[in-house]
Amino acid sequence: MDRTERFYKIDRLLQERVVVPVDVFLGELEVSRATFKRDLEYLRDRLHAPIIWDRDAGGYRFDRPNLGEKYELPGLWFNASEIHALLTMQQLLTSLGPGLLTPHIEPLLARLRLLLDAKNVPIEAFEKRIRIQRLTARTYEPQHFLPVVTAVLQRKRLIIDHYNRYRDETIRREVSPQRLNYYQENWYVDAWCHLRNDVRRFALDSFRAVLSTDESAVEVPEDELQAALDSGYGIFSGSTVVWAEISFSSERARWVSQEVWHASQSGWFAESGRYHLRVPYSDVRELLMNILKHIPDVKIISPLSLERLFADRLRAAVADLGVGSSGEPLK
């Protein structure tokens, strides 16, 4: 049996027999006296098990309950692979930024680390071997996260100073937050904007100030939120949806055919080997950025407006480089 199983057997023997002689432990656990001593020290020092030696009774027993730190064995329902996955998720959660759950999940994570250590997998291996890189994440003020997530969960309004990058201006708004989204390495708040009387999506990194209020938030039905914010492509909202058909070379299809661009997408391979992808969009900006990443292995089939915009962007890029269609520098 592994070390964690021995911990549980030690605990069960003490619970059932009250006083357990050393020879009984050695026989039941099938370990040496030195290994049993190490297990006992671990239970006492790391898991705070109140196990004492009773000389008069001739064995080990639990001390009186409710003394010192709380004793509880780590959950045996997690196997080693599950613990690995959970600790990897913990690194991801830590990288997402501060939140309400941090103080609540830390005791669980501490127990998971102990259980992993009991299985002879050093926790240092995760810090060294598991890497989570957030390459496109924009920075935001950490003090803004807590009042935002609190308002989302407690259904309260917020006063925010919102910076609009397109207009390079900051506007104070009263909003009723509906949902908090983590998308493409960044946080977004879906909210009813009382200034515009409409549903809007705000990037958390665009908040310059956040003020909590006690006023109840306006509730927007989920179907209205989905129609306004989720029907288009990516993070951009819009109620008018257009469908795009995009074609990729057979080589690029090896990647794109395995990707999810939208929950409602459809895709198929043509006889030529090219891969066709059909996705909805209401705002062309993010879709166009994703398409441009695949140049020269991509072309637009429809609609014509998207095809023309795609061509315009390519011509503008070539013009900025000062290169003609033949590849020669423009004079």
One Martini backbone bead per residue (centre of mass of N, CA, C, O) as a GRO file, in nm:
protein
  331
    1MET     BB    1   0.101   0.033   0.015
    2ASP     BB    2   0.067   0.350   0.033
    3ARG     BB    3   0.100   0.621   0.231
    4THR     BB    4  -0.196   0.713   0.240
    5GLU     BB    5  -0.313   0.439   0.321
    6ARG     BB    6  -0.162   0.426   0.590
    7PHE     BB    7  -0.293   0.668   0.721
    8TYR     BB    8  -0.582   0.545   0.720
    9LYS     BB    9  -0.510   0.291   0.885
   10ILE     BB   10  -0.415   0.429   1.138
   11ASP     BB   11  -0.677   0.580   1.190
   12ARG     BB   12  -0.865   0.328   1.204
   13LEU     BB   13  -0.725   0.178   1.435
   14LEU     BB   14  -0.764   0.405   1.648
   15GLN     BB   15  -1.075   0.415   1.627
   16GLU     BB   16  -1.134   0.105   1.691
   17ARG     BB   17  -0.903   0.038   1.939
   18VAL     BB   18  -0.768   0.312   2.058
   19VAL     BB   19  -0.534   0.098   2.132
   20VAL     BB   20  -0.205   0.058   1.968
   21PRO     BB   21   0.032  -0.143   1.908
   22VAL     BB   22   0.314  -0.165   1.727
   23ASP     BB   23   0.284  -0.458   1.616
   24VAL     BB   24   0.014  -0.405   1.480
   25PHE     BB   25   0.104  -0.196   1.281
   26LEU     BB   26   0.325  -0.365   1.139
   27GLY     BB   27   0.130  -0.589   1.043
   28GLU     BB   28  -0.088  -0.416   0.890
   29LEU     BB   29   0.128  -0.241   0.711
   30GLU     BB   30   0.396  -0.377   0.624
   31VAL     BB   31   0.639  -0.244   0.797
   32SER     BB   32   0.875  -0.083   0.932
   33ARG     BB   33   0.964   0.088   1.208
   34ALA     BB   34   1.082   0.334   1.055
   35THR     BB   35   0.835   0.389   0.871
   36PHE     BB   36   0.630   0.427   1.096
   37LYS     BB   37   0.771   0.672   1.227
   38ARG     BB   38   0.747   0.857   0.979
   39ASP     BB   39   0.440   0.854   0.960
   40LEU     BB   40   0.388   0.964   1.244
   41GLU     BB   41   0.536   1.233   1.207
   42TYR     BB   42   0.364   1.336   0.976
   43LEU     BB   43   0.090   1.333   1.119
   44ARG     BB   44   0.177   1.531   1.342
   45ASP     BB   45   0.331   1.772   1.183
   46ARG     BB   46   0.138   1.807   0.914
   47LEU     BB   47  -0.171   1.697   1.026
   48HIS     BB   48  -0.220   1.713   1.342
   49ALA     BB   49  -0.209   1.447   1.491
   50PRO     BB   50  -0.326   1.328   1.821
   51ILE     BB   51  -0.069   1.129   1.880
   52ILE     BB   52  -0.001   0.903   2.150
   53TRP     BB   53   0.186   0.763   2.412
   54ASP     BB   54   0.074   0.486   2.618
   55ARG     BB   55   0.230   0.332   2.867
   56ASP     BB   56   0.007   0.191   3.031
   57ALA     BB   57  -0.134   0.060   2.762
   58GLY     BB   58   0.083  -0.009   2.527
   59GLY     BB   59   0.016   0.244   2.320
   60TYR     BB   60  -0.155   0.407   2.077
   61ARG     BB   61  -0.334   0.728   2.082
   62PHE     BB   62  -0.572   0.953   2.112
   63ASP     BB   63  -0.619   1.241   2.212
   64ARG     BB   64  -0.788   1.475   2.315
   65PRO     BB   65  -1.019   1.653   2.186
   66ASN     BB   66  -0.996   1.988   2.082
   67LEU     BB   67  -0.680   2.007   2.043
   68GLY     BB   68  -0.560   2.231   1.876
   69GLU     BB   69  -0.534   2.157   1.572
   70LYS     BB   70  -0.700   2.046   1.315
   71TYR     BB   71  -0.785   1.713   1.227
   72GLU     BB   72  -0.726   1.602   0.879
   73LEU     BB   73  -0.746   1.413   0.622
   74PRO     BB   74  -0.678   1.373   0.317
   75GLY     BB   75  -0.830   1.310   0.027
   76LEU     BB   76  -0.869   0.987  -0.114
   77TRP     BB   77  -1.041   1.063  -0.384
   78PHE     BB   78  -0.758   1.147  -0.479
   79ASN     BB   79  -0.552   1.099  -0.720
   80ALA     BB   80  -0.262   1.174  -0.863
   81SER     BB   81  -0.377   1.291  -1.130
   82GLU     BB   82  -0.585   1.482  -0.995
   83ILE     BB   83  -0.383   1.647  -0.837
   84HIS     BB   84  -0.225   1.753  -1.073
   85ALA     BB   85  -0.464   1.902  -1.203
   86LEU     BB   86  -0.537   2.086  -0.961
   87LEU     BB   87  -0.258   2.229  -0.937
   88THR     BB   88  -0.264   2.343  -1.220
   89MET     BB   89  -0.521   2.511  -1.173
   90GLN     BB   90  -0.400   2.682  -0.949
   91GLN     BB   91  -0.204   2.831  -1.132
   92LEU     BB   92  -0.421   2.953  -1.309
   93LEU     BB   93  -0.580   3.105  -1.091
   94THR     BB   94  -0.342   3.282  -1.003
   95SER     BB   95  -0.307   3.419  -1.294
   96LEU     BB   96  -0.595   3.571  -1.301
   97GLY     BB   97  -0.620   3.674  -1.009
   98PRO     BB   98  -0.794   3.813  -0.780
   99GLY     BB   99  -1.033   3.676  -0.531
  100LEU     BB  100  -1.282   3.539  -0.335
  101LEU     BB  101  -1.156   3.230  -0.326
  102THR     BB  102  -0.870   3.227  -0.211
  103PRO     BB  103  -0.920   3.171   0.106
  104HIS     BB  104  -1.092   2.900   0.045
  105ILE     BB  105  -0.879   2.722  -0.136
  106GLU     BB  106  -0.614   2.702   0.028
  107PRO     BB  107  -0.672   2.461   0.219
  108LEU     BB  108  -0.707   2.258  -0.011
  109LEU     BB  109  -0.426   2.297  -0.139
  110ALA     BB  110  -0.267   2.210   0.109
  111ARG     BB  111  -0.378   1.918   0.111
  112LEU     BB  112  -0.280   1.844  -0.172
  113ARG     BB  113   0.019   1.877  -0.114
  114LEU     BB  114   0.033   1.661   0.102
  115LEU     BB  115  -0.067   1.425  -0.073
  116LEU     BB  116   0.155   1.448  -0.283
  117ASP     BB  117   0.387   1.407  -0.085
  118ALA     BB  118   0.287   1.121   0.002
  119LYS     BB  119   0.350   1.031  -0.317
  120ASN     BB  120   0.640   1.141  -0.392
  121VAL     BB  121   0.563   1.442  -0.510
  122PRO     BB  122   0.707   1.724  -0.563
  123ILE     BB  123   0.602   2.051  -0.564
  124GLU     BB  124   0.845   2.169  -0.728
  125ALA     BB  125   0.767   2.041  -1.001
  126PHE     BB  126   0.542   2.244  -1.075
  127GLU     BB  127   0.704   2.511  -1.070
  128LYS     BB  128   0.907   2.396  -1.298
  129ARG     BB  129   0.712   2.219  -1.518
  130ILE     BB  130   0.461   2.417  -1.492
  131ARG     BB  131   0.338   2.636  -1.750
  132ILE     BB  132   0.181   2.970  -1.752
  133GLN     BB  133   0.113   3.180  -2.031
  134ARG     BB  134   0.031   3.538  -2.062
  135LEU     BB  135   0.073   3.711  -2.354
  136THR     BB  136  -0.221   3.899  -2.390
  137ALA     BB  137  -0.235   4.032  -2.125
  138ARG     BB  138  -0.391   4.283  -1.954
  139THR     BB  139  -0.364   4.526  -1.734
  140TYR     BB  140  -0.493   4.570  -1.399
  141GLU     BB  141  -0.649   4.679  -1.122
  142PRO     BB  142  -0.676   4.487  -0.844
  143GLN     BB  143  -0.889   4.671  -0.678
  144HIS     BB  144  -1.129   4.619  -0.898
  145PHE     BB  145  -1.214   4.320  -0.873
  146LEU     BB  146  -1.374   4.287  -0.608
  147PRO     BB  147  -1.616   4.491  -0.656
  148VAL     BB  148  -1.711   4.352  -0.914
  149VAL     BB  149  -1.767   4.058  -0.815
  150THR     BB  150  -1.956   4.146  -0.588
  151ALA     BB  151  -2.172   4.286  -0.766
  152VAL     BB  152  -2.242   4.039  -0.936
  153LEU     BB  153  -2.333   3.852  -0.688
  154GLN     BB  154  -2.512   4.087  -0.525
  155ARG     BB  155  -2.664   4.283  -0.714
  156LYS     BB  156  -2.498   4.561  -0.785
  157ARG     BB  157  -2.407   4.869  -0.840
  158LEU     BB  158  -2.190   5.079  -1.045
  159ILE     BB  159  -1.919   5.312  -1.051
  160ILE     BB  160  -1.748   5.415  -1.350
  161ASP     BB  161  -1.433   5.478  -1.504
  162HIS     BB  162  -1.428   5.486  -1.855
  163TYR     BB  163  -1.197   5.386  -2.103
  164ASN     BB  164  -1.175   5.501  -2.439
  165ARG     BB  165  -0.960   5.418  -2.692
  166TYR     BB  166  -1.086   5.536  -2.952
  167ARG     BB  167  -1.143   5.835  -2.804
  168ASP     BB  168  -0.965   5.909  -2.564
  169GLU     BB  169  -1.175   5.865  -2.306
  170THR     BB  170  -1.343   5.947  -1.994
  171ILE     BB  171  -1.634   5.786  -1.845
  172ARG     BB  172  -1.903   5.814  -1.641
  173ARG     BB  173  -2.075   5.522  -1.501
  174GLU     BB  174  -2.374   5.343  -1.465
  175VAL     BB  175  -2.393   4.998  -1.356
  176SER     BB  176  -2.532   4.659  -1.421
  177PRO     BB  177  -2.403   4.379  -1.342
  178GLN     BB  178  -2.415   4.036  -1.482
  179ARG     BB  179  -2.117   3.951  -1.588
  180LEU     BB  180  -1.814   3.750  -1.583
  181ASN     BB  181  -1.538   3.749  -1.813
  182TYR     BB  182  -1.300   3.510  -1.955
  183TYR     BB  183  -1.106   3.638  -2.237
  184GLN     BB  184  -0.821   3.621  -2.385
  185GLU     BB  185  -0.671   3.697  -2.097
  186ASN     BB  186  -0.941   3.862  -2.012
  187TRP     BB  187  -1.154   4.087  -1.849
  188TYR     BB  188  -1.523   4.104  -1.842
  189VAL     BB  189  -1.817   4.321  -1.833
  190ASP     BB  190  -2.153   4.257  -1.816
  191ALA     BB  191  -2.385   4.534  -1.879
  192TRP     BB  192  -2.598   4.781  -1.769
  193CYS     BB  193  -2.624   5.096  -1.917
  194HIS     BB  194  -2.749   5.400  -1.791
  195LEU     BB  195  -2.643   5.597  -2.008
  196ARG     BB  196  -2.742   5.410  -2.277
  197ASN     BB  197  -2.964   5.199  -2.240
  198ASP     BB  198  -2.769   4.930  -2.245
  199VAL     BB  199  -2.588   4.668  -2.349
  200ARG     BB  200  -2.255   4.604  -2.222
  201ARG     BB  201  -1.893   4.568  -2.277
  202PHE     BB  202  -1.625   4.560  -2.032
  203ALA     BB  203  -1.304   4.619  -1.969
  204LEU     BB  204  -1.120   4.604  -1.686
  205ASP     BB  205  -0.865   4.771  -1.797
  206SER     BB  206  -1.068   5.038  -1.845
  207PHE     BB  207  -1.061   5.097  -1.548
  208ARG     BB  208  -1.010   5.388  -1.332
  209ALA     BB  209  -1.278   5.344  -1.154
  210VAL     BB  210  -1.447   5.209  -0.847
  211LEU     BB  211  -1.791   5.220  -0.721
  212SER     BB  212  -1.979   5.126  -0.473
  213THR     BB  213  -2.321   5.016  -0.414
  214ASP     BB  214  -2.667   4.968  -0.275
  215GLU     BB  215  -2.792   4.940  -0.545
  216SER     BB  216  -2.984   4.771  -0.737
  217ALA     BB  217  -2.976   4.578  -1.000
  218VAL     BB  218  -3.045   4.539  -1.317
  219GLU     BB  219  -3.227   4.292  -1.485
  220VAL     BB  220  -3.115   4.070  -1.740
  221PRO     BB  221  -3.205   3.855  -1.944
  222GLU     BB  222  -3.040   3.592  -2.077
  223ASP     BB  223  -3.147   3.610  -2.372
  224GLU     BB  224  -3.060   3.908  -2.409
  225LEU     BB  225  -2.760   3.871  -2.363
  226GLN     BB  226  -2.711   3.668  -2.589
  227ALA     BB  227  -2.816   3.843  -2.825
  228ALA     BB  228  -2.613   4.092  -2.766
  229LEU     BB  229  -2.320   3.915  -2.693
  230ASP     BB  230  -2.318   3.593  -2.822
  231SER     BB  231  -2.387   3.588  -3.141
  232GLY     BB  232  -2.129   3.675  -3.220
  233TYR     BB  233  -1.784   3.750  -3.248
  234GLY     BB  234  -1.649   3.711  -2.971
  235ILE     BB  235  -1.637   4.010  -2.778
  236PHE     BB  236  -1.825   4.133  -2.977
  237SER     BB  237  -2.112   4.306  -3.021
  238GLY     BB  238  -2.446   4.234  -3.160
  239SER     BB  239  -2.760   4.191  -3.330
  240THR     BB  240  -2.632   4.171  -3.615
  241VAL     BB  241  -2.606   3.883  -3.816
  242VAL     BB  242  -2.329   3.738  -3.993
  243TRP     BB  243  -2.209   3.515  -4.241
  244ALA     BB  244  -1.902   3.337  -4.274
  245GLU     BB  245  -1.679   3.225  -4.538
  246ILE     BB  246  -1.385   3.021  -4.502
  247SER     BB  247  -1.069   2.947  -4.662
  248PHE     BB  248  -0.828   2.679  -4.640
  249SER     BB  249  -0.562   2.529  -4.667
  250SER     BB  250  -0.458   2.208  -4.635
  251GLU     BB  251  -0.238   2.277  -4.432
  252ARG     BB  252  -0.402   2.470  -4.237
  253ALA     BB  253  -0.630   2.258  -4.172
  254ARG     BB  254  -0.475   2.097  -3.950
  255TRP     BB  255  -0.561   2.327  -3.746
  256VAL     BB  256  -0.847   2.461  -3.797
  257SER     BB  257  -1.024   2.194  -3.781
  258GLN     BB  258  -0.954   2.194  -3.447
  259GLU     BB  259  -1.101   2.461  -3.410
  260VAL     BB  260  -1.273   2.711  -3.207
  261TRP     BB  261  -1.454   3.002  -3.307
  262HIS     BB  262  -1.757   2.891  -3.262
  263ALA     BB  263  -2.038   2.742  -3.132
  264SER     BB  264  -2.192   2.768  -3.444
  265GLN     BB  265  -2.014   2.627  -3.620
  266SER     BB  266  -1.897   2.519  -3.950
  267GLY     BB  267  -1.737   2.234  -4.128
  268TRP     BB  268  -1.540   2.154  -4.435
  269PHE     BB  269  -1.428   1.947  -4.697
  270ALA     BB  270  -1.301   1.973  -4.993
  271GLU     BB  271  -1.185   1.817  -5.274
  272SER     BB  272  -0.913   1.994  -5.268
  273GLY     BB  273  -0.860   2.014  -4.928
  274ARG     BB  274  -1.005   2.240  -4.834
  275TYR     BB  275  -1.114   2.447  -4.565
  276HIS     BB  276  -1.441   2.519  -4.437
  277LEU     BB  277  -1.567   2.811  -4.261
  278ARG     BB  278  -1.859   2.884  -4.051
  279VAL     BB  279  -1.942   3.213  -3.918
  280PRO     BB  280  -2.052   3.440  -3.690
  281TYR     BB  281  -2.118   3.807  -3.706
  282SER     BB  282  -2.132   4.166  -3.589
  283ASP     BB  283  -1.819   4.219  -3.563
  284VAL     BB  284  -1.525   4.231  -3.760
  285ARG     BB  285  -1.257   4.265  -3.600
  286GLU     BB  286  -1.179   3.982  -3.480
  287LEU     BB  287  -1.215   3.813  -3.731
  288LEU     BB  288  -1.004   3.959  -3.904
  289MET     BB  289  -0.761   3.902  -3.724
  290ASN     BB  290  -0.779   3.588  -3.752
  291ILE     BB  291  -0.749   3.578  -4.059
  292LEU     BB  292  -0.474   3.735  -4.096
  293LYS     BB  293  -0.295   3.510  -3.959
  294HIS     BB  294  -0.327   3.312  -4.241
  295ILE     BB  295  -0.141   3.438  -4.413
  296PRO     BB  296  -0.175   3.289  -4.742
  297ASP     BB  297  -0.403   3.046  -4.637
  298VAL     BB  298  -0.647   3.256  -4.711
  299LYS     BB  299  -1.006   3.302  -4.789
  300ILE     BB  300  -1.291   3.472  -4.901
  301ILE     BB  301  -1.621   3.386  -4.984
  302SER     BB  302  -1.807   3.516  -4.745
  303PRO     BB  303  -1.889   3.809  -4.779
  304LEU     BB  304  -1.820   4.074  -4.978
  305SER     BB  305  -1.754   4.280  -4.755
  306LEU     BB  306  -1.527   4.108  -4.625
  307GLU     BB  307  -1.351   4.074  -4.874
  308ARG     BB  308  -1.298   4.380  -4.917
  309LEU     BB  309  -1.173   4.437  -4.639
  310PHE     BB  310  -0.942   4.239  -4.665
  311ALA     BB  311  -0.815   4.373  -4.917
  312ASP     BB  312  -0.771   4.653  -4.792
  313ARG     BB  313  -0.572   4.562  -4.571
  314LEU     BB  314  -0.357   4.453  -4.761
  315ARG     BB  315  -0.305   4.713  -4.921
  316ALA     BB  316  -0.227   4.886  -4.675
  317ALA     BB  317   0.017   4.717  -4.590
  318VAL     BB  318   0.176   4.746  -4.854
  319ALA     BB  319   0.185   5.056  -4.854
  320ASP     BB  320   0.343   5.083  -4.582
  321LEU     BB  321   0.596   4.925  -4.711
  322GLY     BB  322   0.652   5.015  -5.013
  323VAL     BB  323   0.515   4.780  -5.203
  324GLY     BB  324   0.461   4.625  -5.480
  325SER     BB  325   0.322   4.365  -5.661
  326SER     BB  326   0.628   4.270  -5.748
  327GLY     BB  327   0.816   4.365  -5.481
  328GLU     BB  328   0.887   4.639  -5.546
  329PRO     BB  329   0.971   4.937  -5.469
  330LEU     BB  330   0.824   5.228  -5.426
  331LYS     BB  331   0.840   5.563  -5.596
   0.00000   0.00000   0.00000
